[in-house]
Structure formats: structure tokens, C-alpha cells
């Protein structure tokens, strides 16, 4: 048994002093006690908070960051939008081999750890060889991202993506999507293979990700969920939804329903589900999504970069909706940049302040940053379907040690410290990071950062050539 | 003569290779030549870009960052807004002594340097003792912020603020504003004193800052400008304007004109001027401001934090308007966070991408991040009224060395490198920083960072007590 001692730590019931954390050999918190003595424990100099789950990642896109901020970077000369960005992404995806994906994902995950993310839900859609044929091992690409998580030392919810059609109504997929496609039977075989491979690994959980309503026809969606239930009836289900107004229009044209409305009425949406983006909802859809118990997967920096729009957070929190955050395209890799801009988007449209404090705590003293942070921990853990997101008995021993001597946090404690971290913080205030009972970041440096970065640099240079 | 050599540098006409920069003993670029040989020069490992001017700062507010993100943090129980934030700021301001201001500003400026800002326009309104009486030396607080700039090693445009009334129509100021107030005669004496004190310091330029139309009645504004012209007829003039819709309403009620409209018609607004925020403008005001040659002082992270609203950037750029960026309240201290969220605000409302590339360059290949960055260099230098903002002969030798080996920049060069820096960057990619020919940041560390941080921590802890 390894025991840590912190002068200050954020426990499930709030801030506590003189906290002992007992960690068992499997990497779980065996016992946690506040107002304790440090005898025999390893004192850690800093403030302990839970590690943040990152509930939406397309790891390979990290290597594209900054390459699509260019007018007309897609063919055709049309106005830049999500859809022209997607063309550039498709061209990039056409070049990646398993070793490239492994190197990019490992570097990305190391950066996530340094910034305070300790778990990631990898929405993984790049399955097949460059010509669209399955690899000799059809799980080769999925294993590459799982190995990246192991090497970097981050927890992972591995979500192989089901992609079956190129648009609503079963429109055939295009050649650019050839590396993503599965029949539902082949897809379920892949899911079962992965579930068997990682069943005994406490750091990896397998779930599914029907890509979107435009990529998965209704009958295919139904079959995938039935198939998943036969493998693991608690496994998480993530889906992209209502990110773009064009998607809403196309869904209306196809079904006379909006995407979130359609999904809530045609699929067993509940706490296992994570609806990624859900940007464009009516008030009725917003309330219904909140009532479902599903998690909204919010990705503020990517949604801003792609010009998607703003999630209706005020109405969603009023209905007690659950959310977590994801860095998605990884244009930014920072939990605090996601959280503050989630709040700021609402402030800019409502012209009020401290919007997301609503529903977290009310009345004077409710701390907006602390509320944003706590909701994202809870919702993110639910979406990842792993015992994470809190310093609590039986959970994975994932934690972030903030540097209370950093000027950004100087003189702050408790909720004010979280507010300063969320609104003014960055990776420089993250001192150490532990995942599953192992230190993966010490003094701001990843345990294997130099080797991982060098492999990444070689990969990016080769891809650019 | 000190000579530096860079394999890659961003010169006024674009990216150049094998660049020699000759720096004279006064800290100016004496000569710059591309396609040169490194003989006898000090080779610097990294990519040189101009340092970014920060055109709007209230230094003391840095120590409040994270303390106002709390529901009902102002008295009265009213809905949180800019105006309740201001109440908290007024309470904080009531406690500060000159040594506190010096310690806070020095730490802030050191952080600015580490993040890539090399100059700051300090909009300085905290003049008098806690009881509202002038200090024995009426310039004491102004000298404190100038000394902070010297100690940290950042260039400064020192803008003592004229604050004379508590609202439109000469409404008397309140007791909470007692530390800010001057008669115009006393104010001009302060400006003249400071101009004499720093006339021969190439690192400091003095200008004026009429606080806002609500704090400076028309006749007072006229007298201040006439008085400034007698001291220095090229000195810069900065003013807060149209940050809040209530300010627009109050101005309309008082004058039947909107603030920007009123100012453009009643003051000699031109290239000497910086209109800070200018958030709420009609199309006509937007075009007229652009035509004036003044600089719009945009502060995206503060404007979002305060719930101000979004600047009409698309229309302003279409009219060839000039802008620079400021960190204002210092809730974030990062030029790249300002730049990307300036662009993202527009993307979120227009649902398009690469909005700010417009007017910078057109057609395929125009790089949005490079355009955002270049405009902010040029506009920021104009607003600071100092020879900065470019690696060019006769300019101050201010530069930022980016780390091309950082994974965020790996495999990028030229405009793509700037795009990756702006959209995915952070302080970790800033390797070295030079101001006025002196290295102030090496390998990410400020030359006097530990001592400055310790003084800051002591100050913040004392203020919190």
C-alpha cells in the first residue's frame, strides 16, 4: 500500500485539510481520510484535485493543428466552413499508417497529462489500410491508440467508431471515407475483440461510437446497440450530434425531426450515452436531453475553431443537464481553456457574468470556476464509464497536483483556488500528475516526454514531406 | 554592436532565411540583412518574430484574477455583470499601497514577457493615497508602474488616466473613485512631470488616457488634449469606449449620440488615438472609426470575462480598420489566447472559418493566424507610439524566439508556423525574449523571475489578510 499525504485536497464533499490517500497495488484509492496525520505517508508538496476526463478525442487530428487556418485550404474555392475543414482532414487521414497514429496519439496524450487530463475517450474512426482494406489484424489501428494510452500513461475509454453511410437515408459513403467503413457484423467482431483484449486492464474500457446519424442508418444503429449489449451491457455509447446547422437541416429533410429529437425518440438514450456537441437544440430538445441522464460532450475550443455555434448551456443547466469536456480536434489541449470558454460563450451572448454557477450552487459565494470544474469531472467520468473523476474510495488513483506557489494561485485556497485555476490557469500551474497510482508527470515534465516528442517530430516531418 | 543570427525570422516583408540582426548600444536594430552568413554573429537556436505589444493594461487587476468569478461577489444581490465586477474591483483598489502596485505590476510584466509580450500600454488610474489625497510626490503611483516595467524589462507606454466625473453630464464621482480623481490642471502637471522624467528613456513613452466619456466631460477632454499638445503633440491618447450597452444607453440619453459617434464628432480622433473596446458600434460608427486611422484596442479575454459582447471585426476589417490587442484585466496573459478568441468570436456568430484573414491577404493560402498576428503587431505598435512591432532598421530590438522543436510547431514554417503558434500555442513555445537589445527571458525563464514572484506572493498574501 502506497500512502500520499496532502495539506489540501478536493474530496467528493469539498475541500479537506491534512488528507491521507491510501493507494492499493492495483492503482485504486483504498481509503481516504481527512484531518489525519502524515505519519508514514509520502508528503506531496501541492494541492490535490481529481484529474480531468477528456471525453472526446480524435487523436490523429493533433498533427493537423494549425494547418487548416488558411483561406481556401480545401479544394473548390468555396467559403471556409466545417465542411471545407473536413475535406482537409480527409486528405490528411489518407496518409496515416499505424506507426504514425501511435506516435501522434502518444505525444497528444503526454500533452494532455501535462495539462491536467488523466483520462481520454478516444472516438476512433481510422480503422483500415490506406486502400480501404482491413489490416491483417482488423484491430491494428485500435490497438495503436490503446498502446499510445499505455505508453503515455493516460486512462482510456476506447470507442471504435461505426461508420456505414455517407449521409442521411443510407447515402453511400465516399471514397474519402474508405478507411472508416464497416458492416455492422465486422464492427461488432472488432468491438468484441477489443473488449476481450482489454477486459482485465483497469486503464482501458471499451465502448462504441456510432459516428453520427448521417453515418449510421437507423437499422444499423439498432443492431450495433443490440450487439454491444451482448458483449457488455454497461459499455458506453458515444455519438456526434447536431454540431452543424446543415446536419440539422438534412435530418429534418430526411425524417421531419431534428437530430437530438430523432435520437431521443428512436434510441434508448440514457446514462450510458454521451451526445457529443449537441450544439443546435430547441428548448424542448435541451430539456429532454437533460432529463435522459445522458452526458453532453462539449468541446468549446474545437466548436469555436470550426464555427459550429454555442451550446445552450443556460437552459441545459436549468434542467440539471450533465456535461463533460473534450478537446476533440486538439486545436487546444487545456482543460481550463475549455472550461472558461464554455462559460465565456454564454457571457458573451447573455451579457451577464457567472452564468454556469447556476445549478451548481446558488446565492452569494457560488464559485463559477469550481462549479464548471466539478460538473466536468462528474460528467466526464460518467461518459468514460470508468471509476474516475473524484478522489474517492474505490476510484482509480488519478490526481493532479497544482502548484500553490505559482503566482496565478498565490493567496488562493478552496473554491477561489479552483476559480483562479479555471479562469487564469494553464499547464504551468500543474506540478505533478498521477494516473492509476503512478506518477506520470513530475515537476511539469512527462516521465518519457523527450523520447515521445522526438518520435512525434519525426512523424510530423515525414507526413509533411 | 551586438549581432544575432537566425536561420528563420519574420521581417516586415515576410519570412526570411539566414538573417543577421545588428543591434546598437542603445538597443535599436541598426541593420538587418537576410540571406547572410553567420560569421561573427551570435547564432540563436529558434525562430525570431517581433515581440507583441499589449496595448491595454490595468496592472493591479492581475492580483484579483479569479476572485470575482463568484455569484453575488458584489454587494446588493443583483445579477452579476460588468457593473457588479466593478464594485469588487473598487473594494480591492482601496487597499493598494505603492509597494503593492510595484510588486503586482512587476510580476505581471514578467509573465507578459514569458508569454511573448514585449511592450505594454499601462492605462493607469490609481493615483492617490487610500484617503484620496495626493501622495507627497503626486507621481508616486505612476513611478511605481514605470519602475515595474524597468525591473521586469518590458517596454512601456505610460498613460496616466484622467478621471473627473462619475457619469455622463458631469455627475460627481463617488467616494469609491477618490483615488482616481484630478482637476485637469493637476492632471496636466502630472503628465508633464512624467514626460520630463522619462523623455530620455527609450523604454518608456508617456501619453494620456481620458478614462471614458462618462468620467471626462467634454470641456475637460478638450482641455486635456490642448494641454497634452503643449507637452508632446505626438503623444498617444487612449480612451475606454462603448464597452457596455448601458454606457451606450446613458450616452444616448445624455447627448442623443452613441459614444463612438460622439467622440468622432467632438474630438480630433486620428492615428494618435486608441479606442479601447469599441464593442458596441453601428455599421456607420464601425466604418468611421476605421476611416479615422485610430487603433481599436481589443481585449477578447477580458471582454468575454466581463460579458461585454463581441467587436464587429468582420465589418471593421472590410473597412481596413486597425486594431491591437490588450490583456486589460489580465484574467489571461497570453497574446495567442487573445488572438485566437478574437477570431473564434467571429466564427461562432458567422458560422464560417478563417474570418480575420479577410483584408490581410485574399484567396487560397491567406493564413488567418499570420494575419491576426501581423495586424496586432502593427496596430499595437501604433497605439503604443513607440518604434516597435517589427524586426526593422531603427526599431527597438524587441523579439521573441519561438521553439521550432516544440511539438506544437514541429514541421511548420513560415505562415503555417504562425498559424500553429496562434491557434495551438501557449507560453511553452516561447523560448527566449529580448527587449531593447537585452535578453529578459531565456529558456522560458525570466532573468529575475524567482525574486519577482516571491515579492508578488508576499503582497497577495498580505492583501488577502
Interface residues (C-beta under 8 A of the other chain):
Chain A: X65 X66 X67 X68 X69 X70 X71 X72 X73 X77 X79 X80 X81 X82 X84 X85 X107 X111 X245 X301 X303 X304 X305 X306 X307 X308 X309 X310 X330 X331 X332 X333 X334 X337 X340 X341 X344 X345 X347 X348 X350 X351 X352 X353 X354 X357 X361 X362 X363 X364 X365 X366 X367 X368 X369 X405 X407 X408 X410 X411 X412 X415 X416 X417 X419 X420 X421 X422 X423 X424 X426 X427 X428 X453 X456 X457 X460 X461 X463 X464
Chain B: X65 X66 X67 X68 X69 X70 X71 X72 X73 X77 X79 X80 X81 X82 X84 X85 X107 X111 X245 X301 X303 X304 X305 X306 X307 X308 X309 X310 X330 X331 X332 X333 X334 X337 X340 X341 X344 X345 X347 X348 X350 X351 X352 X353 X354 X357 X361 X362 X363 X364 X365 X366 X367 X368 X369 X405 X407 X408 X410 X411 X412 X415 X416 X417 X419 X420 X421 X422 X423 X424 X426 X427 X428 X453 X456 X457 X460 X461 X463 X464
